[in-house]
Amino acid sequence: MTTTEQGACLCGCGGTPAYPGSRYLPGHDRRHIEQLVSDVLAGREEAGARAELQTASAQSEFDRRLVERA
Ligand SMILES: [Zn+2]
């Protein structure tokens, strides 16, 4: 066990990332981005969706996917 508090995978799958500091299980960052893009296209506020992505790289990927699917 680790003393670092390890939260659940941010995508909402309920899994726990293997490494302290990781936010996602492998590949789940992309899954989370796709889910949020779908939410925005369905009417969710974009700023709120982007705020769920806690890294700059995930946010830029979100922006890219949103433009592709808009
Ligand atoms: Zn996950």
N, CA, C, O and the ligand as a Tripos MOL2 file, in Angstrom:
@<TRIPOS>MOLECULE
protein
  281   279    71     0     0
PROTEIN
NO_CHARGES

@<TRIPOS>ATOM
      1 N           0.8370   -1.2050    0.0000 N.3       1 MET1
      2 CA          0.0000    0.0000    0.0000 C.3       1 MET1
      3 C           0.8670    1.2470    0.0000 C.2       1 MET1
      4 O           2.0490    1.2050    0.3420 O.2       1 MET1
      5 N           0.2670    2.3370   -0.3840 N.am      2 THR2
      6 CA          0.9950    3.6080   -0.4280 C.3       2 THR2
      7 C           0.3700    4.5810    0.5520 C.2       2 THR2
      8 O          -0.8180    4.4970    0.8640 O.2       2 THR2
      9 N           1.1710    5.4860    1.0220 N.am      3 THR3
     10 CA          0.6340    6.5100    1.9180 C.3       3 THR3
     11 C           0.0370    7.6740    1.1340 C.2       3 THR3
     12 O          -0.6810    8.5090    1.6840 O.2       3 THR3
     13 N           0.3520    7.7130   -0.1770 N.am      4 THR4
     14 CA         -0.2260    8.7670   -1.0030 C.3       4 THR4
     15 C          -1.6880    8.4560   -1.2620 C.2       4 THR4
     16 O          -2.0320    7.3420   -1.6580 O.2       4 THR4
     17 N          -2.5310    9.4200   -1.0420 N.am      5 GLU5
     18 CA         -3.9350    9.1920   -1.2960 C.3       5 GLU5
     19 C          -4.1650    9.0210   -2.7920 C.2       5 GLU5
     20 O          -3.7820    9.8660   -3.6020 O.2       5 GLU5
     21 N          -4.7910    7.9210   -3.1310 N.am      6 GLN6
     22 CA         -4.9900    7.6020   -4.5370 C.3       6 GLN6
     23 C          -6.4770    7.5860   -4.8300 C.2       6 GLN6
     24 O          -7.2010    6.7190   -4.3410 O.2       6 GLN6
     25 N          -6.9310    8.5320   -5.6190 N.am      7 GLY7
     26 CA         -8.3520    8.5970   -5.9280 C.3       7 GLY7
     27 C          -8.7220    7.6080   -7.0050 C.2       7 GLY7
     28 O          -7.8590    7.0020   -7.6410 O.2       7 GLY7
     29 N         -10.0120    7.4540   -7.2010 N.am      8 ALA8
     30 CA        -10.5090    6.5840   -8.2560 C.3       8 ALA8
     31 C         -10.2230    7.1930   -9.6180 C.2       8 ALA8
     32 O         -10.0470    8.4040   -9.7510 O.2       8 ALA8
     33 N         -10.1800    6.3460  -10.6110 N.am      9 CYS9
     34 CA        -10.0160    6.7780  -11.9980 C.3       9 CYS9
     35 C         -11.0460    7.8720  -12.3180 C.2       9 CYS9
     36 O         -12.2340    7.7270  -12.0300 O.2       9 CYS9
     37 N         -10.5710    8.9530  -12.9130 N.am     10 LEU10
     38 CA        -11.4440   10.1130  -13.1470 C.3      10 LEU10
     39 C         -12.5350    9.8570  -14.1690 C.2      10 LEU10
     40 O         -13.5010   10.6160  -14.2370 O.2      10 LEU10
     41 N         -12.4050    8.8120  -14.9610 N.am     11 CYS11
     42 CA        -13.4250    8.5810  -15.9800 C.3      11 CYS11
     43 C         -14.7340    8.1020  -15.3720 C.2      11 CYS11
     44 O         -15.7770    8.1290  -16.0250 O.2      11 CYS11
     45 N         -14.6770    7.6650  -14.1220 N.am     12 GLY12
     46 CA        -15.9040    7.2380  -13.4610 C.3      12 GLY12
     47 C         -16.1380    5.7360  -13.5130 C.2      12 GLY12
     48 O         -17.2100    5.2670  -13.1300 O.2      12 GLY12
     49 N         -15.1380    4.9600  -13.9890 N.am     13 CYS13
     50 CA        -15.3090    3.5120  -14.1140 C.3      13 CYS13
     51 C         -15.2740    2.8130  -12.7660 C.2      13 CYS13
     52 O         -15.7180    1.6730  -12.6360 O.2      13 CYS13
     53 N         -14.7400    3.5090  -11.7570 N.am     14 GLY14
     54 CA        -14.6670    2.9130  -10.4390 C.3      14 GLY14
     55 C         -13.3440    2.2220  -10.1420 C.2      14 GLY14
     56 O         -13.1150    1.7720   -9.0190 O.2      14 GLY14
     57 N         -12.4670    2.1360  -11.1500 N.am     15 GLY15
     58 CA        -11.1570    1.5300  -10.9580 C.3      15 GLY15
     59 C         -10.1910    2.4870  -10.2830 C.2      15 GLY15
     60 O         -10.4540    3.6850  -10.1740 O.2      15 GLY15
     61 N          -9.0640    1.9390   -9.8290 N.am     16 THR16
     62 CA         -8.0400    2.7650   -9.1970 C.3      16 THR16
     63 C          -6.7530    2.7000  -10.0150 C.2      16 THR16
     64 O          -6.2340    1.6080  -10.2460 O.2      16 THR16
     65 N          -6.2290    3.8350  -10.4550 N.am     17 PRO17
     66 CA         -4.9780    3.8490  -11.2230 C.3      17 PRO17
     67 C          -3.8430    3.1860  -10.4500 C.2      17 PRO17
     68 O          -3.7820    3.2680   -9.2240 O.2      17 PRO17
     69 N          -2.9590    2.5370  -11.1720 N.am     18 ALA18
     70 CA         -1.9220    1.7240  -10.5550 C.3      18 ALA18
     71 C          -0.8440    2.5430   -9.8480 C.2      18 ALA18
     72 O          -0.2740    2.0930   -8.8540 O.2      18 ALA18
     73 N          -0.5680    3.7280  -10.3510 N.am     19 TYR19
     74 CA          0.5580    4.4900   -9.8220 C.3      19 TYR19
     75 C           0.0880    5.7340   -9.0870 C.2      19 TYR19
     76 O          -0.8390    6.4090   -9.5350 O.2      19 TYR19
     77 N           0.7240    6.0420   -7.9540 N.am     20 PRO20
     78 CA          0.3880    7.2820   -7.2520 C.3      20 PRO20
     79 C           0.5640    8.4630   -8.1940 C.2      20 PRO20
     80 O           1.5750    8.5680   -8.8890 O.2      20 PRO20
     81 N          -0.4080    9.3350   -8.2120 N.am     21 GLY21
     82 CA         -0.3300   10.5010   -9.0850 C.3      21 GLY21
     83 C          -1.0150   10.2990  -10.4110 C.2      21 GLY21
     84 O          -1.3410   11.2660  -11.0980 O.2      21 GLY21
     85 N          -1.2420    9.0440  -10.7830 N.am     22 SER22
     86 CA         -1.9840    8.7910  -12.0120 C.3      22 SER22
     87 C          -3.4500    9.1340  -11.7940 C.2      22 SER22
     88 O          -4.0060    8.8880  -10.7240 O.2      22 SER22
     89 N          -4.0550    9.6940  -12.8040 N.am     23 ARG23
     90 CA         -5.4670   10.0680  -12.7010 C.3      23 ARG23
     91 C          -6.3690    9.0350  -13.3450 C.2      23 ARG23
     92 O          -7.5690    8.9840  -13.0790 O.2      23 ARG23
     93 N          -5.7780    8.2160  -14.1920 N.am     24 TYR24
     94 CA         -6.6000    7.2940  -14.9770 C.3      24 TYR24
     95 C          -5.9470    5.9200  -15.0730 C.2      24 TYR24
     96 O          -4.7270    5.7850  -14.9760 O.2      24 TYR24
     97 N          -6.7690    4.9250  -15.2630 N.am     25 LEU25
     98 CA         -6.2730    3.6430  -15.7270 C.3      25 LEU25
     99 C          -5.8080    3.8360  -17.1650 C.2      25 LEU25
    100 O          -6.2320    4.7800  -17.8320 O.2      25 LEU25
    101 N          -4.9390    2.9480  -17.6510 N.am     26 PRO26
    102 CA         -4.4270    3.1120  -19.0160 C.3      26 PRO26
    103 C          -5.5410    3.2320  -20.0480 C.2      26 PRO26
    104 O          -6.4300    2.3830  -20.1170 O.2      26 PRO26
    105 N          -5.4850    4.3020  -20.8550 N.am     27 GLY27
    106 CA         -6.4620    4.4930  -21.9150 C.3      27 GLY27
    107 C          -7.7370    5.1850  -21.4790 C.2      27 GLY27
    108 O          -8.5380    5.5980  -22.3180 O.2      27 GLY27
    109 N          -7.9350    5.3150  -20.1770 N.am     28 HIS28
    110 CA         -9.1980    5.8660  -19.7030 C.3      28 HIS28
    111 C          -9.2570    7.3800  -19.8090 C.2      28 HIS28
    112 O         -10.3380    7.9640  -19.7380 O.2      28 HIS28
    113 N          -8.0900    8.0320  -19.9810 N.am     29 ASP29
    114 CA         -8.1250    9.4720  -20.2060 C.3      29 ASP29
    115 C          -8.8550    9.7730  -21.5090 C.2      29 ASP29
    116 O          -9.6640   10.6970  -21.5860 O.2      29 ASP29
    117 N          -8.5540    8.9790  -22.5260 N.am     30 ARG30
    118 CA         -9.2090    9.1590  -23.8280 C.3      30 ARG30
    119 C         -10.7160    8.8930  -23.7270 C.2      30 ARG30
    120 O         -11.5390    9.5980  -24.3110 O.2      30 ARG30
    121 N         -11.0360    7.8520  -22.9640 N.am     31 ARG31
    122 CA        -12.4440    7.5060  -22.7620 C.3      31 ARG31
    123 C         -13.1970    8.6460  -22.0610 C.2      31 ARG31
    124 O         -14.3300    8.9720  -22.4160 O.2      31 ARG31
    125 N         -12.5550    9.2290  -21.0790 N.am     32 HIS32
    126 CA        -13.1710   10.3380  -20.3460 C.3      32 HIS32
    127 C         -13.3670   11.5440  -21.2640 C.2      32 HIS32
    128 O         -14.4090   12.1980  -21.2340 O.2      32 HIS32
    129 N         -12.3530   11.8280  -22.0780 N.am     33 ILE33
    130 CA        -12.4450   12.9440  -23.0210 C.3      33 ILE33
    131 C         -13.6170   12.7320  -23.9690 C.2      33 ILE33
    132 O         -14.4060   13.6490  -24.1970 O.2      33 ILE33
    133 N         -13.7330   11.5350  -24.5210 N.am     34 GLU34
    134 CA        -14.8300   11.2440  -25.4540 C.3      34 GLU34
    135 C         -16.1890   11.4210  -24.7760 C.2      34 GLU34
    136 O         -17.1360   11.9370  -25.3690 O.2      34 GLU34
    137 N         -16.2580   10.9860  -23.5390 N.am     35 GLN35
    138 CA        -17.5110   11.1090  -22.7890 C.3      35 GLN35
    139 C         -17.8750   12.5700  -22.5910 C.2      35 GLN35
    140 O         -19.0350   12.9470  -22.7550 O.2      35 GLN35
    141 N         -16.8980   13.3970  -22.2420 N.am     36 LEU36
    142 CA        -17.1600   14.8150  -21.9930 C.3      36 LEU36
    143 C         -17.5100   15.5490  -23.2860 C.2      36 LEU36
    144 O         -18.3660   16.4340  -23.2900 O.2      36 LEU36
    145 N         -16.8490   15.1810  -24.3790 N.am     37 VAL37
    146 CA        -17.1840   15.7830  -25.6720 C.3      37 VAL37
    147 C         -18.6410   15.4730  -26.0170 C.2      37 VAL37
    148 O         -19.3750   16.3450  -26.4810 O.2      37 VAL37
    149 N         -19.0470   14.2400  -25.7890 N.am     38 SER38
    150 CA        -20.4370   13.8530  -26.0460 C.3      38 SER38
    151 C         -21.4020   14.6510  -25.1700 C.2      38 SER38
    152 O         -22.4670   15.0740  -25.6190 O.2      38 SER38
    153 N         -21.0050   14.8470  -23.9040 N.am     39 ASP39
    154 CA        -21.8450   15.6270  -22.9900 C.3      39 ASP39
    155 C         -22.0420   17.0470  -23.5120 C.2      39 ASP39
    156 O         -23.1560   17.5700  -23.4970 O.2      39 ASP39
    157 N         -20.9540   17.6700  -23.9740 N.am     40 VAL40
    158 CA        -21.0310   19.0490  -24.4610 C.3      40 VAL40
    159 C         -21.8990   19.1110  -25.7140 C.2      40 VAL40
    160 O         -22.7150   20.0200  -25.8670 O.2      40 VAL40
    161 N         -21.7200   18.1480  -26.6040 N.am     41 LEU41
    162 CA        -22.5180   18.1200  -27.8270 C.3      41 LEU41
    163 C         -23.9980   17.9040  -27.5080 C.2      41 LEU41
    164 O         -24.8740   18.2640  -28.2950 O.2      41 LEU41
    165 N         -24.2610   17.3100  -26.3430 N.am     42 ALA42
    166 CA        -25.6440   17.0850  -25.9060 C.3      42 ALA42
    167 C         -26.1940   18.2570  -25.1040 C.2      42 ALA42
    168 O         -27.3350   18.2220  -24.6430 O.2      42 ALA42
    169 N         -25.3630   19.3120  -24.9380 N.am     43 GLY43
    170 CA        -25.8780   20.5070  -24.3020 C.3      43 GLY43
    171 C         -25.2130   20.9170  -23.0020 C.2      43 GLY43
    172 O         -25.5770   21.9330  -22.4100 O.2      43 GLY43
    173 N         -24.2300   20.1280  -22.5470 N.am     44 ARG44
    174 CA        -23.5500   20.5030  -21.3140 C.3      44 ARG44
    175 C         -22.6650   21.7210  -21.5200 C.2      44 ARG44
    176 O         -22.1250   21.9350  -22.6050 O.2      44 ARG44
    177 N         -22.5230   22.5230  -20.4570 N.am     45 GLU45
    178 CA        -21.6470   23.6970  -20.5110 C.3      45 GLU45
    179 C         -20.1960   23.2570  -20.7200 C.2      45 GLU45
    180 O         -19.6780   22.4060  -19.9970 O.2      45 GLU45
    181 N         -19.5570   23.8540  -21.7210 N.am     46 GLU46
    182 CA        -18.2130   23.4250  -22.0970 C.3      46 GLU46
    183 C         -17.1860   23.6450  -20.9840 C.2      46 GLU46
    184 O         -16.3290   22.7930  -20.7480 O.2      46 GLU46
    185 N         -17.2770   24.7860  -20.3070 N.am     47 ALA47
    186 CA        -16.2910   25.0950  -19.2680 C.3      47 ALA47
    187 C         -16.3330   24.0760  -18.1320 C.2      47 ALA47
    188 O         -15.2970   23.6900  -17.5910 O.2      47 ALA47
    189 N         -17.5400   23.6500  -17.7810 N.am     48 GLY48
    190 CA        -17.6790   22.6750  -16.7100 C.3      48 GLY48
    191 C         -17.1110   21.3280  -17.0930 C.2      48 GLY48
    192 O         -16.4820   20.6500  -16.2810 O.2      48 GLY48
    193 N         -17.3400   20.9440  -18.3430 N.am     49 ALA49
    194 CA        -16.8080   19.6700  -18.8190 C.3      49 ALA49
    195 C         -15.2880   19.7150  -18.8620 C.2      49 ALA49
    196 O         -14.6260   18.7650  -18.4440 O.2      49 ALA49
    197 N         -14.7340   20.8080  -19.3640 N.am     50 ARG50
    198 CA        -13.2730   20.9170  -19.4690 C.3      50 ARG50
    199 C         -12.6230   20.8850  -18.0910 C.2      50 ARG50
    200 O         -11.5310   20.3450  -17.9170 O.2      50 ARG50
    201 N         -13.3170   21.4780  -17.1070 N.am     51 ALA51
    202 CA        -12.7580   21.5480  -15.7590 C.3      51 ALA51
    203 C         -12.5840   20.1630  -15.1380 C.2      51 ALA51
    204 O         -11.7740   19.9910  -14.2270 O.2      51 ALA51
    205 N         -13.3350   19.1800  -15.6190 N.am     52 GLU52
    206 CA        -13.1710   17.8130  -15.1010 C.3      52 GLU52
    207 C         -11.8590   17.1990  -15.5420 C.2      52 GLU52
    208 O         -11.3550   16.2780  -14.8990 O.2      52 GLU52
    209 N         -11.3060   17.6960  -16.6220 N.am     53 LEU53
    210 CA        -10.0210   17.2000  -17.1090 C.3      53 LEU53
    211 C          -8.9330   18.0020  -16.4130 C.2      53 LEU53
    212 O          -8.8480   19.2210  -16.5660 O.2      53 LEU53
    213 N          -8.1120   17.3120  -15.6560 N.am     54 GLN54
    214 CA         -7.2290   18.0460  -14.7500 C.3      54 GLN54
    215 C          -5.8240   18.2440  -15.2910 C.2      54 GLN54
    216 O          -4.9470   18.7270  -14.5750 O.2      54 GLN54
    217 N          -5.6030   17.8810  -16.5360 N.am     55 THR55
    218 CA         -4.2810   18.1270  -17.1170 C.3      55 THR55
    219 C          -4.4270   18.9460  -18.3910 C.2      55 THR55
    220 O          -5.4350   18.8540  -19.0920 O.2      55 THR55
    221 N          -3.4170   19.7410  -18.6790 N.am     56 ALA56
    222 CA         -3.4380   20.5800  -19.8730 C.3      56 ALA56
    223 C          -3.4910   19.7290  -21.1390 C.2      56 ALA56
    224 O          -4.1450   20.1020  -22.1120 O.2      56 ALA56
    225 N          -2.8040   18.5900  -21.1270 N.am     57 SER57
    226 CA         -2.7970   17.7490  -22.3260 C.3      57 SER57
    227 C          -4.1830   17.1670  -22.5840 C.2      57 SER57
    228 O          -4.6130   17.0770  -23.7340 O.2      57 SER57
    229 N          -4.8810   16.7730  -21.5260 N.am     58 ALA58
    230 CA         -6.2370   16.2490  -21.6980 C.3      58 ALA58
    231 C          -7.1760   17.3530  -22.1750 C.2      58 ALA58
    232 O          -8.0580   17.1080  -22.9980 O.2      58 ALA58
    233 N          -6.9880   18.5640  -21.6600 N.am     59 GLN59
    234 CA         -7.8480   19.6750  -22.0690 C.3      59 GLN59
    235 C          -7.6230   20.0380  -23.5270 C.2      59 GLN59
    236 O          -8.5770   20.3650  -24.2330 O.2      59 GLN59
    237 N          -6.3890   19.9890  -23.9900 N.am     60 SER60
    238 CA         -6.1470   20.3210  -25.3940 C.3      60 SER60
    239 C          -6.6970   19.2310  -26.3000 C.2      60 SER60
    240 O          -7.1790   19.5160  -27.3960 O.2      60 SER60
    241 N          -6.6260   17.9650  -25.8400 N.am     61 GLU61
    242 CA         -7.2250   16.8790  -26.6020 C.3      61 GLU61
    243 C          -8.7540   17.0410  -26.6550 C.2      61 GLU61
    244 O          -9.3820   16.8030  -27.6860 O.2      61 GLU61
    245 N          -9.3210   17.4430  -25.5400 N.am     62 PHE62
    246 CA        -10.7560   17.7240  -25.4840 C.3      62 PHE62
    247 C         -11.1370   18.7870  -26.5100 C.2      62 PHE62
    248 O         -12.1080   18.6190  -27.2470 O.2      62 PHE62
    249 N         -10.3830   19.8700  -26.5610 N.am     63 ASP63
    250 CA        -10.6620   20.9460  -27.5220 C.3      63 ASP63
    251 C         -10.5940   20.4200  -28.9570 C.2      63 ASP63
    252 O         -11.4230   20.7600  -29.8010 O.2      63 ASP63
    253 N          -9.5900   19.5840  -29.2100 N.am     64 ARG64
    254 CA         -9.3970   19.0500  -30.5590 C.3      64 ARG64
    255 C         -10.5780   18.1470  -30.9560 C.2      64 ARG64
    256 O         -11.0910   18.2310  -32.0720 O.2      64 ARG64
    257 N         -10.9860   17.3060  -30.0410 N.am     65 ARG65
    258 CA        -12.0950   16.3960  -30.3310 C.3      65 ARG65
    259 C         -13.4180   17.1490  -30.4910 C.2      65 ARG65
    260 O         -14.2630   16.7810  -31.3070 O.2      65 ARG65
    261 N         -13.5760   18.1910  -29.7110 N.am     66 LEU66
    262 CA        -14.8000   18.9700  -29.7800 C.3      66 LEU66
    263 C         -14.9210   19.6400  -31.1510 C.2      66 LEU66
    264 O         -16.0040   19.6670  -31.7360 O.2      66 LEU66
    265 N         -13.8300   20.1720  -31.6550 N.am     67 VAL67
    266 CA        -13.8330   20.8070  -32.9810 C.3      67 VAL67
    267 C         -14.1340   19.7650  -34.0580 C.2      67 VAL67
    268 O         -14.8780   20.0240  -35.0040 O.2      67 VAL67
    269 N         -13.5460   18.5900  -33.8950 N.am     68 GLU68
    270 CA        -13.7640   17.5320  -34.9050 C.3      68 GLU68
    271 C         -15.2240   17.1070  -34.9720 C.2      68 GLU68
    272 O         -15.7450   16.8050  -36.0450 O.2      68 GLU68
    273 N         -15.8710   17.0870  -33.8280 N.am     69 ARG69
    274 CA        -17.2240   16.5360  -33.7780 C.3      69 ARG69
    275 C         -18.3190   17.5890  -33.8260 C.2      69 ARG69
    276 O         -19.4980   17.2590  -33.9550 O.2      69 ARG69
    277 N         -17.9400   18.8360  -33.7250 N.am     70 ALA70
    278 CA        -18.9480   19.9140  -33.7380 C.3      70 ALA70
    279 C         -19.6490   19.9810  -35.0970 C.2      70 ALA70
    280 O         -20.5260   20.8220  -35.2980 O.2      70 ALA70
    281 ZN        -11.4850    4.6110  -15.7430 Zn       71 ZN71
@<TRIPOS>BOND
     1     1     2 1
     2     2     3 1
     3     3     4 2
     4     3     5 am
     5     5     6 1
     6     6     7 1
     7     7     8 2
     8     7     9 am
     9     9    10 1
    10    10    11 1
    11    11    12 2
    12    11    13 am
    13    13    14 1
    14    14    15 1
    15    15    16 2
    16    15    17 am
    17    17    18 1
    18    18    19 1
    19    19    20 2
    20    19    21 am
    21    21    22 1
    22    22    23 1
    23    23    24 2
    24    23    25 am
    25    25    26 1
    26    26    27 1
    27    27    28 2
    28    27    29 am
    29    29    30 1
    30    30    31 1
    31    31    32 2
    32    31    33 am
    33    33    34 1
    34    34    35 1
    35    35    36 2
    36    35    37 am
    37    37    38 1
    38    38    39 1
    39    39    40 2
    40    39    41 am
    41    41    42 1
    42    42    43 1
    43    43    44 2
    44    43    45 am
    45    45    46 1
    46    46    47 1
    47    47    48 2
    48    47    49 am
    49    49    50 1
    50    50    51 1
    51    51    52 2
    52    51    53 am
    53    53    54 1
    54    54    55 1
    55    55    56 2
    56    55    57 am
    57    57    58 1
    58    58    59 1
    59    59    60 2
    60    59    61 am
    61    61    62 1
    62    62    63 1
    63    63    64 2
    64    63    65 am
    65    65    66 1
    66    66    67 1
    67    67    68 2
    68    67    69 am
    69    69    70 1
    70    70    71 1
    71    71    72 2
    72    71    73 am
    73    73    74 1
    74    74    75 1
    75    75    76 2
    76    75    77 am
    77    77    78 1
    78    78    79 1
    79    79    80 2
    80    79    81 am
    81    81    82 1
    82    82    83 1
    83    83    84 2
    84    83    85 am
    85    85    86 1
    86    86    87 1
    87    87    88 2
    88    87    89 am
    89    89    90 1
    90    90    91 1
    91    91    92 2
    92    91    93 am
    93    93    94 1
    94    94    95 1
    95    95    96 2
    96    95    97 am
    97    97    98 1
    98    98    99 1
    99    99   100 2
   100    99   101 am
   101   101   102 1
   102   102   103 1
   103   103   104 2
   104   103   105 am
   105   105   106 1
   106   106   107 1
   107   107   108 2
   108   107   109 am
   109   109   110 1
   110   110   111 1
   111   111   112 2
   112   111   113 am
   113   113   114 1
   114   114   115 1
   115   115   116 2
   116   115   117 am
   117   117   118 1
   118   118   119 1
   119   119   120 2
   120   119   121 am
   121   121   122 1
   122   122   123 1
   123   123   124 2
   124   123   125 am
   125   125   126 1
   126   126   127 1
   127   127   128 2
   128   127   129 am
   129   129   130 1
   130   130   131 1
   131   131   132 2
   132   131   133 am
   133   133   134 1
   134   134   135 1
   135   135   136 2
   136   135   137 am
   137   137   138 1
   138   138   139 1
   139   139   140 2
   140   139   141 am
   141   141   142 1
   142   142   143 1
   143   143   144 2
   144   143   145 am
   145   145   146 1
   146   146   147 1
   147   147   148 2
   148   147   149 am
   149   149   150 1
   150   150   151 1
   151   151   152 2
   152   151   153 am
   153   153   154 1
   154   154   155 1
   155   155   156 2
   156   155   157 am
   157   157   158 1
   158   158   159 1
   159   159   160 2
   160   159   161 am
   161   161   162 1
   162   162   163 1
   163   163   164 2
   164   163   165 am
   165   165   166 1
   166   166   167 1
   167   167   168 2
   168   167   169 am
   169   169   170 1
   170   170   171 1
   171   171   172 2
   172   171   173 am
   173   173   174 1
   174   174   175 1
   175   175   176 2
   176   175   177 am
   177   177   178 1
   178   178   179 1
   179   179   180 2
   180   179   181 am
   181   181   182 1
   182   182   183 1
   183   183   184 2
   184   183   185 am
   185   185   186 1
   186   186   187 1
   187   187   188 2
   188   187   189 am
   189   189   190 1
   190   190   191 1
   191   191   192 2
   192   191   193 am
   193   193   194 1
   194   194   195 1
   195   195   196 2
   196   195   197 am
   197   197   198 1
   198   198   199 1
   199   199   200 2
   200   199   201 am
   201   201   202 1
   202   202   203 1
   203   203   204 2
   204   203   205 am
   205   205   206 1
   206   206   207 1
   207   207   208 2
   208   207   209 am
   209   209   210 1
   210   210   211 1
   211   211   212 2
   212   211   213 am
   213   213   214 1
   214   214   215 1
   215   215   216 2
   216   215   217 am
   217   217   218 1
   218   218   219 1
   219   219   220 2
   220   219   221 am
   221   221   222 1
   222   222   223 1
   223   223   224 2
   224   223   225 am
   225   225   226 1
   226   226   227 1
   227   227   228 2
   228   227   229 am
   229   229   230 1
   230   230   231 1
   231   231   232 2
   232   231   233 am
   233   233   234 1
   234   234   235 1
   235   235   236 2
   236   235   237 am
   237   237   238 1
   238   238   239 1
   239   239   240 2
   240   239   241 am
   241   241   242 1
   242   242   243 1
   243   243   244 2
   244   243   245 am
   245   245   246 1
   246   246   247 1
   247   247   248 2
   248   247   249 am
   249   249   250 1
   250   250   251 1
   251   251   252 2
   252   251   253 am
   253   253   254 1
   254   254   255 1
   255   255   256 2
   256   255   257 am
   257   257   258 1
   258   258   259 1
   259   259   260 2
   260   259   261 am
   261   261   262 1
   262   262   263 1
   263   263   264 2
   264   263   265 am
   265   265   266 1
   266   266   267 1
   267   267   268 2
   268   267   269 am
   269   269   270 1
   270   270   271 1
   271   271   272 2
   272   271   273 am
   273   273   274 1
   274   274   275 1
   275   275   276 2
   276   275   277 am
   277   277   278 1
   278   278   279 1
   279   279   280 2
@<TRIPOS>SUBSTRUCTURE
     1 MET1         2 RESIDUE 1 A MET
     2 THR2         6 RESIDUE 1 A THR
     3 THR3        10 RESIDUE 1 A THR
     4 THR4        14 RESIDUE 1 A THR
     5 GLU5        18 RESIDUE 1 A GLU
     6 GLN6        22 RESIDUE 1 A GLN
     7 GLY7        26 RESIDUE 1 A GLY
     8 ALA8        30 RESIDUE 1 A ALA
     9 CYS9        34 RESIDUE 1 A CYS
    10 LEU10       38 RESIDUE 1 A LEU
    11 CYS11       42 RESIDUE 1 A CYS
    12 GLY12       46 RESIDUE 1 A GLY
    13 CYS13       50 RESIDUE 1 A CYS
    14 GLY14       54 RESIDUE 1 A GLY
    15 GLY15       58 RESIDUE 1 A GLY
    16 THR16       62 RESIDUE 1 A THR
    17 PRO17       66 RESIDUE 1 A PRO
    18 ALA18       70 RESIDUE 1 A ALA
    19 TYR19       74 RESIDUE 1 A TYR
    20 PRO20       78 RESIDUE 1 A PRO
    21 GLY21       82 RESIDUE 1 A GLY
    22 SER22       86 RESIDUE 1 A SER
    23 ARG23       90 RESIDUE 1 A ARG
    24 TYR24       94 RESIDUE 1 A TYR
    25 LEU25       98 RESIDUE 1 A LEU
    26 PRO26      102 RESIDUE 1 A PRO
    27 GLY27      106 RESIDUE 1 A GLY
    28 HIS28      110 RESIDUE 1 A HIS
    29 ASP29      114 RESIDUE 1 A ASP
    30 ARG30      118 RESIDUE 1 A ARG
    31 ARG31      122 RESIDUE 1 A ARG
    32 HIS32      126 RESIDUE 1 A HIS
    33 ILE33      130 RESIDUE 1 A ILE
    34 GLU34      134 RESIDUE 1 A GLU
    35 GLN35      138 RESIDUE 1 A GLN
    36 LEU36      142 RESIDUE 1 A LEU
    37 VAL37      146 RESIDUE 1 A VAL
    38 SER38      150 RESIDUE 1 A SER
    39 ASP39      154 RESIDUE 1 A ASP
    40 VAL40      158 RESIDUE 1 A VAL
    41 LEU41      162 RESIDUE 1 A LEU
    42 ALA42      166 RESIDUE 1 A ALA
    43 GLY43      170 RESIDUE 1 A GLY
    44 ARG44      174 RESIDUE 1 A ARG
    45 GLU45      178 RESIDUE 1 A GLU
    46 GLU46      182 RESIDUE 1 A GLU
    47 ALA47      186 RESIDUE 1 A ALA
    48 GLY48      190 RESIDUE 1 A GLY
    49 ALA49      194 RESIDUE 1 A ALA
    50 ARG50      198 RESIDUE 1 A ARG
    51 ALA51      202 RESIDUE 1 A ALA
    52 GLU52      206 RESIDUE 1 A GLU
    53 LEU53      210 RESIDUE 1 A LEU
    54 GLN54      214 RESIDUE 1 A GLN
    55 THR55      218 RESIDUE 1 A THR
    56 ALA56      222 RESIDUE 1 A ALA
    57 SER57      226 RESIDUE 1 A SER
    58 ALA58      230 RESIDUE 1 A ALA
    59 GLN59      234 RESIDUE 1 A GLN
    60 SER60      238 RESIDUE 1 A SER
    61 GLU61      242 RESIDUE 1 A GLU
    62 PHE62      246 RESIDUE 1 A PHE
    63 ASP63      250 RESIDUE 1 A ASP
    64 ARG64      254 RESIDUE 1 A ARG
    65 ARG65      258 RESIDUE 1 A ARG
    66 LEU66      262 RESIDUE 1 A LEU
    67 VAL67      266 RESIDUE 1 A VAL
    68 GLU68      270 RESIDUE 1 A GLU
    69 ARG69      274 RESIDUE 1 A ARG
    70 ALA70      278 RESIDUE 1 A ALA
    71 ZN71       281 GROUP 0 **** ****
